Amino acid sequence: MAKPQKIYHRLPGRGTNLFQHFRLYEGEDHLLLVISSGYSESYKRFFYRDIQSIALEKTIAATVWSGIWIFLLLVFGALAVVSTGGAAVGFAIPAGVFLILLGGNLALGPTCKCSVKTAVQTEHLINFRRLRTTRKVLIHIEELIVRAQGVLGPADVQQASQEIPSRAPASEAPPAVDPLPIADVPLESPPNARQE
């Protein structure tokens, strides 16, 4: 019996927040975002023909985490150096853990924020958090979008700009409306005002 052909291919990157897991799949004519909470799943589709833009922004999260790991590494490393016996080993173990976390964070590279925009929604893709991986995936997604939407050449751009209606000339602007007349009523002086 022949194996069924895969409809979706999972793209790199996995994101989580407190209660949900996010995964992105490539389909034949759309991207599928799967949001799983352990006991249920929800799906969002982004058709290649409808995607207007994908925004990618570098963030400082990796730098912040590196600063935290360095600080903790220095604290526990210093305590391990000044301590003796079992206390030194007790401080050296967390220092080693923080060193591994710092190395892993540096190896993964800078962090980023990515979102996809269509005519009806803008969705933050939480599963793309590292810049290096996200750029590779976006190059592939761009190819799929170009295949679905085509590419605008210089002649297409010029034709589209000519089809945009120009603003109406100032002579055709709607006539100005005269303000309503204000009755000429004398103002009364406030009761506490001094009479001269």
Residue pairs with C-beta under 8 A, 6 or more apart in sequence:
7 27
7 28
8 25
8 26
8 27
8 32
9 25
9 26
10 23
10 24
10 25
10 26
11 24
11 25
11 26
11 31
11 137
11 140
11 141
12 133
12 136
12 137
13 24
13 125
13 127
13 128
13 129
13 130
13 133
13 134
13 137
14 21
14 22
14 23
14 127
15 21
15 22
15 125
15 126
15 127
15 128
15 129
16 22
16 126
17 126
19 37
19 38
20 35
20 36
20 37
21 35
21 36
21 37
22 33
22 34
22 35
22 36
22 125
22 126
22 127
23 33
23 34
23 36
23 127
24 31
24 32
24 33
24 34
24 125
24 127
24 128
24 137
25 31
25 32
25 33
25 34
26 32
26 140
26 141
26 144
27 45
29 47
29 48
29 49
29 148
30 45
30 46
30 47
30 48
31 45
31 46
31 48
31 51
31 116
31 141
32 43
32 44
32 45
33 43
33 44
33 45
33 46
33 123
33 125
34 41
34 42
34 43
35 41
35 42
35 43
35 44
44 123
46 116
46 118
46 123
47 118
47 148
48 144
48 145
48 147
48 148
48 149
49 148
49 149
50 118
50 119
51 116
51 117
51 118
51 145
51 149
52 117
52 118
52 119
53 116
53 117
54 114
54 115
54 116
54 117
54 138
54 141
54 142
55 114
55 115
55 117
56 112
56 113
56 114
56 131
56 134
56 135
56 138
57 112
57 113
57 114
58 110
58 111
58 112
58 131
59 110
59 111
59 112
59 113
60 111
61 111
61 129
62 105
62 108
62 109
62 110
62 111
62 130
63 110
65 105
66 102
66 105
66 106
69 98
69 99
69 101
69 102
69 105
70 102
72 94
72 95
72 98
73 95
73 98
73 99
73 102
76 91
76 92
76 94
76 95
76 98
77 91
77 92
77 95
79 87
79 91
80 88
80 89
80 91
80 92
80 95
81 88
83 90
83 91
108 130
108 132
109 130
109 131
109 132
110 130
110 131
110 132
111 129
111 130
111 131
112 128
112 129
112 130
112 131
112 134
113 124
114 124
114 125
114 128
114 134
114 138
115 122
115 123
115 124
115 125
116 122
116 123
116 125
128 134
128 137
152 160
189 195
